Amino acid sequence: MIDGFRENITYIAVSNRGASKGQTIEKHVTYFLCRASQKDAQTEDSEIGGHEWLVLNEAEKRLRFDSIKEVLRKANECVIISKK
């Protein structure tokens, strides 16, 4: 993990599973930043629908919500600083 990066966001969503399916829920997400040692990273399928390696501007185009775009910008700044 890259020290100094931890971002939290909270948003409202409609649950798509379990006893709360169809109900409005508050979701809390914490983002961490890590360096991958190889391109074929493994993900936990129950929590992550998929992943891709993208350059920054392509990743920004794919994101719909400003809060997540801001997390991406902060992550990029942290990567730039960590390379110095």
N, C-alpha and C positions, 0 to 999 in steps of 0.2 A: 504494500500500500504506500501511497505517496503521502508523507506527513503534511499536515496543514490543510487537507481538503476533506471537508465533511459538510454537506449541504442538506437541509431538511426542507421539504415542502409539504403542505397539507391542502387537500382539495376534496370536493364533494363529488361522489359518483353513485351510480346505481349498481348494487351488488349483482354479480352473475353466478353466485354459487352459495351453497350451504343454506342454513335456516334463514339467512337475511336476503336470499335471492329476490330481486325485484325491489328491494327497499333502498332508500337513499341512505348512504353511509358516508362517514368522514374517513378519508384515507390519509395516512401519514407515511411518507417515503423519505428514507435517508440514502443519500448518494455518497459513495466513497470512490476514490480514484486509485487505480492500481496499474502497474506496468505488466503487460503480458509477455511471457518469455517465448511464446510461440503463437502463430496466427490461428491455430485450431483450438481456441478456448472452449472449455466445457461450461455449460450452463445448467442450472437446476430447472428442468422442464416445467415443473408445477408452478414456478414463479415467473419465468421469463419465456415469452412466446417465441423469441428468436433473437439473433444478433447479427450484425454486419460490421465490417471495418470500413469506415468512410472518412474522407477528408473533411475538415471542419465545415467548409461552406456547403457541402452536400448534406452533411448531418443537420445543419441549421434549416435547410430547405424542407427536410422531412418532418421536423418537429412542428406541432400545431399550437402548443401552449407556450405563452411568454415565460411562464415560471420555469419551464424545463429548458427553454432557450437560454435563460439567464444562468442556470446551473451549468450548461455546456460552455458558456463564455467564461465562467469562473474556473471551470476545470481546465480550459485551454490556457488561461493565465497562469494557473498553478503549474502546468506542465512546462511552460516557457521559463518560469522562475526556477523550477527544479533542474533544468538543463544548464543553468549558469554556474 
